[in-house]
């Protein structure tokens, strides 16, 4: 979008809304990114190709365990959103993520190669106050093999903690297998995906 149109639009909205929506608001960044993305797709026709991995064979040739580990990090940060993610990223990367990767490796080690070929990873973490980060499931049966979750715990006098854990199909997903806790603060944390 042309720069002068963008500035005029921002000024007009700020004036009409009496300053309740300012030009520095997140909505402008998202709106402008979407429009710029559409313009690139319309003019060059290569926007979709830019979003895909370098080559499809790189994805197909990668072991499922590596894809699962990448998905673990990506979907965790998607779940954390822009409010929680920056505050807990250091401790998550150092303490929790290696334990998630270890749980993935242990689970996949107990499965034969043919069964691993039919595994997939859920694509969308749950928002709001739901626990789901991602699940690894069998595409044939639709049954989950392992479920990675994070729960918000309020401890009296301590504050809020994020409790990372997983469930396996071996016990019917009833047992919480702890990965660790990350302290948030005494204030209520924002909803997931925010």
C-alpha positions as CSV (number, residue, x, y, z in Angstrom):
1,X,0.0,0.0,0.0
2,X,1.3,3.5,-0.8
3,X,2.8,5.3,2.2
4,X,0.6,8.4,1.9
5,X,-2.6,6.3,1.9
6,X,-1.5,4.3,4.9
7,X,-0.7,7.5,6.9
8,X,-4.0,9.1,5.8
9,X,-5.9,6.0,6.9
10,X,-4.2,5.9,10.3
11,X,-4.8,9.6,10.9
12,X,-8.5,9.3,9.9
13,X,-9.1,6.4,12.2
14,X,-7.4,8.1,15.1
15,X,-9.5,11.2,14.5
16,X,-12.8,9.3,14.1
17,X,-12.2,7.2,17.2
18,X,-11.1,10.2,19.2
19,X,-7.7,8.5,19.8
20,X,-9.0,5.3,21.2
21,X,-7.3,3.4,18.4
22,X,-3.8,4.8,17.8
23,X,-1.5,4.3,14.8
24,X,0.9,2.3,17.0
25,X,-1.8,-0.3,17.8
26,X,-1.1,-4.0,16.9
27,X,-4.1,-4.1,14.5
28,X,-2.2,-1.8,12.1
29,X,0.8,-4.1,12.0
30,X,-1.4,-7.1,11.3
31,X,-3.6,-5.3,8.8
32,X,-0.7,-3.9,6.9
33,X,1.2,-7.2,6.9
34,X,-1.8,-9.0,5.4
35,X,-2.3,-6.3,2.7
36,X,1.4,-6.3,1.8
37,X,1.3,-10.2,1.7
38,X,-1.7,-10.1,-0.6
39,X,-0.1,-7.5,-2.9
40,X,3.0,-9.7,-3.2
41,X,0.9,-12.7,-4.0
42,X,-1.1,-10.8,-6.6
43,X,1.8,-9.2,-8.3
44,X,4.5,-11.9,-8.2
45,X,2.5,-15.1,-7.6
46,X,5.2,-16.5,-5.4
47,X,4.0,-15.7,-1.9
48,X,2.9,-19.3,-1.4
49,X,6.2,-20.7,-2.5
50,X,8.0,-18.3,0.0
51,X,6.1,-19.8,2.9
52,X,7.0,-23.4,2.1
53,X,10.3,-25.0,3.2
54,X,13.2,-24.7,0.8
55,X,12.5,-28.1,-0.8
56,X,9.8,-30.7,-0.2
57,X,12.4,-33.5,0.0
58,X,14.0,-31.8,3.0
59,X,10.8,-32.3,4.9
60,X,10.2,-35.8,3.6
61,X,13.8,-36.9,4.3
62,X,13.9,-35.5,7.9
63,X,13.3,-38.1,10.6
64,X,9.9,-37.8,12.3
65,X,11.6,-37.2,15.6
66,X,13.3,-34.1,14.2
67,X,10.0,-32.8,12.8
68,X,8.3,-33.5,16.1
69,X,11.0,-31.6,18.0
70,X,10.7,-28.6,15.7
71,X,6.9,-28.7,16.0
72,X,7.3,-28.9,19.8
73,X,9.1,-25.6,19.9
74,X,7.0,-23.9,17.2
75,X,3.7,-24.8,18.7
76,X,4.8,-24.0,22.2
77,X,5.7,-20.5,21.2
78,X,2.5,-20.2,19.2
79,X,0.5,-21.2,22.3
80,X,2.5,-18.8,24.5
81,X,1.6,-15.9,22.2
82,X,3.3,-12.5,22.4
83,X,2.5,-11.8,26.0
84,X,3.7,-15.0,27.7
85,X,6.4,-16.1,25.3
86,X,9.0,-13.4,25.8
87,X,8.7,-13.7,29.6
88,X,9.3,-17.4,29.8
89,X,11.3,-18.2,26.7
90,X,14.7,-18.5,28.4
91,X,13.6,-20.9,31.0
92,X,11.4,-22.8,28.6
93,X,14.3,-23.3,26.1
94,X,16.8,-24.4,28.8
95,X,14.7,-26.5,31.1
96,X,11.3,-27.6,29.5
97,X,12.1,-28.0,25.8
98,X,15.0,-30.6,26.3
99,X,12.6,-32.7,28.5
100,X,9.9,-32.5,25.8
101,X,12.5,-33.6,23.2
102,X,13.6,-36.5,25.5
103,X,10.0,-37.6,25.9
104,X,9.5,-37.6,22.2
105,X,12.7,-39.7,21.7
106,X,11.7,-42.2,24.4
107,X,8.2,-42.6,23.0
108,X,9.4,-43.0,19.4
109,X,12.2,-45.5,20.4
110,X,9.5,-47.9,21.6
111,X,7.7,-47.9,18.2
112,X,8.7,-49.8,15.0
113,X,9.5,-47.8,11.8
114,X,6.3,-48.8,10.1
115,X,4.2,-47.3,12.9
116,X,6.3,-44.1,12.9
117,X,5.5,-43.6,9.3
118,X,1.8,-43.3,10.1
119,X,2.3,-40.7,12.9
120,X,1.5,-37.0,12.6
121,X,1.5,-33.9,14.8
122,X,-1.6,-31.9,15.7
123,X,-1.4,-28.5,14.0
124,X,-3.1,-26.0,16.4
125,X,-2.4,-25.5,20.1
126,X,-5.5,-24.7,22.2
127,X,-6.1,-21.1,23.3
128,X,-7.9,-19.6,26.3
129,X,-7.3,-21.7,29.4
130,X,-7.0,-25.1,27.6
131,X,-3.9,-27.2,28.3
132,X,-3.1,-28.6,24.8
133,X,0.2,-27.7,23.2
134,X,0.3,-30.5,20.7
135,X,-0.4,-34.2,20.3
136,X,1.4,-36.9,18.3
137,X,-1.2,-39.2,16.9
138,X,-1.6,-42.2,14.5
139,X,-3.2,-41.0,11.3
140,X,-4.7,-44.4,10.6
141,X,-6.6,-44.9,13.9
142,X,-6.8,-41.2,14.9
143,X,-5.6,-42.2,18.4
144,X,-3.2,-40.0,20.3
145,X,0.1,-41.6,21.2
146,X,1.4,-38.8,23.4
147,X,-0.2,-35.5,24.5
148,X,1.9,-32.5,25.6
149,X,0.1,-30.0,27.8
150,X,0.7,-26.9,30.0
151,X,-1.6,-26.1,32.9
152,X,-1.8,-22.8,34.8
153,X,-1.5,-23.5,38.6
154,X,-2.3,-21.0,41.3
155,X,-0.4,-21.7,44.5
156,X,-1.6,-19.8,47.6
157,X,0.9,-17.1,48.6
158,X,3.3,-18.1,45.8
159,X,1.5,-17.0,42.7
160,X,1.0,-18.5,39.3
161,X,3.1,-21.3,37.7
162,X,2.9,-22.9,34.3
163,X,3.0,-26.7,34.8
164,X,4.3,-28.6,31.7
165,X,3.5,-32.2,31.5
166,X,2.5,-35.0,29.1
167,X,0.2,-38.0,28.9
168,X,0.7,-41.3,27.1
169,X,-1.7,-43.8,25.6
170,X,-0.2,-46.5,27.8
171,X,-2.2,-45.5,30.8
172,X,-5.2,-44.1,29.0
173,X,-3.8,-40.5,29.4
174,X,-4.7,-40.6,33.1
175,X,-1.2,-39.9,34.6
176,X,0.5,-36.6,34.5
177,X,4.2,-37.1,33.7
178,X,5.9,-33.9,34.9
179,X,8.3,-31.9,32.7
180,X,8.7,-29.0,35.0
181,X,7.2,-25.7,36.2
182,X,7.9,-22.1,35.2
183,X,6.9,-19.3,37.6
184,X,4.8,-16.5,36.1
185,X,4.0,-14.0,38.8
186,X,1.4,-13.2,41.5
187,X,-0.7,-11.6,38.8
188,X,-3.1,-13.7,36.7
189,X,-1.4,-14.6,33.4
190,X,-3.1,-13.8,30.1
191,X,-4.9,-16.4,28.1
192,X,-3.0,-18.7,25.8
193,X,-2.5,-17.5,22.2
194,X,-2.8,-13.9,23.3
